[in-house]
Amino acid sequence: MTKEQAYCCLNCTASPNCCGICGECPECCKDCGDMSGCNSSAYFKDGVFYLDYISVYSTSMNRNYSDLSCSYTGNINFTSTYFSKTNKCIVNGSSYYNSCCDDGDGAHTQNLCSGDTCYGGGCDNNENCWFGNDCKGKCDESCMGTSPNNCSNVCVDDTCGSFNHGCIGLGCVCSQEEIDDGDCEGIYENVNNGNITFQNVAQLYNSKGEIVDPTFIGASYDPCNPCATWSAGCHFFSV
């Protein structure tokens, strides 16, 4: 990287007095060319800065239990992948959930996600779109629809001890007293997993276009906040 390119990165990208479209760009900035490779901040892990990441989050749940008033069944399995470079989210998986209560109330939800679109919905047996002979019925098409997947800015990491777990056992959904009295029986399992992978190693440059030892920033990595960004004043990051 030349001194001229370095100057462009620091002075001709986001400078308030540099606007090529409105003709207010300083003469020395007019020949900068594409400045999209100049980055004021970057991600950090294991002593290296990165410009992008891919995060993958998966969740699964299995429930088949009953308490004093209702019975519940359901299954959820989803994996979502977020690409920071393109701000794109891909989700794949499905879910269904049913409840049936002694007072006759019932509910149903279901979803199917593929790529960037989900299809599904929900209803209960007090709605016109419910069909079935009892509270274990389903929802007709008027209750269903499509929606875009949205998991932007999802940052997860499997080294964060407070994240990589779920809730296993009836104690997740019932009180211990209900369980001891036999008023809550069945199965409940919920498991979450996440992993983040950083991409595109970035070098730290000074105003002369020289690669600088990045350790002076004092950057650190927190697995519970893996997508923290770091900047370095009059320096910039680039591949």
LINTA-V746673 format. One record per residue. N is the residue number from 0. NEAR is the number of other C-alpha atoms within 10 Angstrom. Layout:
n={N & N}
near={NEAR & NEAR}
//
This chain:
n={0 & 1 & 2 & 3 & 4 & 5 & 6 & 7 & 8 & 9 & 10 & 11 & 12 & 13 & 14 & 15 & 16 & 17 & 18 & 19 & 20 & 21 & 22 & 23 & 24 & 25 & 26 & 27 & 28 & 29 & 30 & 31 & 32 & 33 & 34 & 35 & 36 & 37 & 38 & 39 & 40 & 41 & 42 & 43 & 44 & 45 & 46 & 47 & 48 & 49 & 50 & 51 & 52 & 53 & 54 & 55 & 56 & 57 & 58 & 59 & 60 & 61 & 62 & 63 & 64 & 65 & 66 & 67 & 68 & 69 & 70 & 71 & 72 & 73 & 74 & 75 & 76 & 77 & 78 & 79 & 80 & 81 & 82 & 83 & 84 & 85 & 86 & 87 & 88 & 89 & 90 & 91 & 92 & 93 & 94 & 95 & 96 & 97 & 98 & 99 & 100 & 101 & 102 & 103 & 104 & 105 & 106 & 107 & 108 & 109 & 110 & 111 & 112 & 113 & 114 & 115 & 116 & 117 & 118 & 119 & 120 & 121 & 122 & 123 & 124 & 125 & 126 & 127 & 128 & 129 & 130 & 131 & 132 & 133 & 134 & 135 & 136 & 137 & 138 & 139 & 140 & 141 & 142 & 143 & 144 & 145 & 146 & 147 & 148 & 149 & 150 & 151 & 152 & 153 & 154 & 155 & 156 & 157 & 158 & 159 & 160 & 161 & 162 & 163 & 164 & 165 & 166 & 167 & 168 & 169 & 170 & 171 & 172 & 173 & 174 & 175 & 176 & 177 & 178 & 179 & 180 & 181 & 182 & 183 & 184 & 185 & 186 & 187 & 188 & 189 & 190 & 191 & 192 & 193 & 194 & 195 & 196 & 197 & 198 & 199 & 200 & 201 & 202 & 203 & 204 & 205 & 206 & 207 & 208 & 209 & 210 & 211 & 212 & 213 & 214 & 215 & 216 & 217 & 218 & 219 & 220 & 221 & 222 & 223 & 224 & 225 & 226 & 227 & 228 & 229 & 230 & 231 & 232 & 233 & 234 & 235 & 236 & 237 & 238}
near={11 & 11 & 13 & 15 & 20 & 21 & 18 & 23 & 30 & 22 & 18 & 24 & 19 & 13 & 12 & 10 & 12 & 18 & 16 & 13 & 7 & 7 & 11 & 12 & 16 & 13 & 10 & 12 & 19 & 15 & 11 & 15 & 10 & 10 & 14 & 9 & 12 & 19 & 19 & 20 & 21 & 23 & 23 & 22 & 16 & 8 & 11 & 16 & 25 & 20 & 22 & 18 & 18 & 20 & 23 & 22 & 21 & 17 & 17 & 18 & 18 & 18 & 21 & 18 & 19 & 20 & 17 & 12 & 11 & 16 & 19 & 19 & 18 & 18 & 18 & 17 & 16 & 18 & 19 & 23 & 22 & 23 & 19 & 19 & 12 & 8 & 12 & 17 & 23 & 20 & 24 & 18 & 18 & 19 & 18 & 17 & 18 & 22 & 21 & 22 & 17 & 11 & 9 & 11 & 15 & 23 & 22 & 22 & 19 & 20 & 18 & 18 & 22 & 16 & 15 & 16 & 16 & 20 & 16 & 19 & 20 & 21 & 22 & 22 & 22 & 11 & 11 & 12 & 16 & 23 & 16 & 11 & 9 & 12 & 22 & 19 & 19 & 23 & 23 & 15 & 11 & 12 & 16 & 17 & 12 & 13 & 13 & 14 & 19 & 17 & 19 & 15 & 14 & 19 & 23 & 23 & 22 & 18 & 15 & 16 & 10 & 10 & 15 & 15 & 15 & 15 & 14 & 15 & 14 & 21 & 14 & 13 & 16 & 16 & 12 & 14 & 11 & 15 & 16 & 10 & 9 & 11 & 15 & 23 & 19 & 15 & 16 & 21 & 16 & 17 & 15 & 17 & 17 & 22 & 17 & 21 & 15 & 19 & 15 & 13 & 16 & 20 & 19 & 23 & 24 & 19 & 19 & 14 & 19 & 15 & 16 & 13 & 10 & 16 & 11 & 8 & 11 & 9 & 19 & 16 & 15 & 13 & 19 & 16 & 12 & 21 & 23 & 16 & 16 & 17 & 16 & 18 & 11 & 12 & 22 & 25 & 25 & 22 & 14}
//
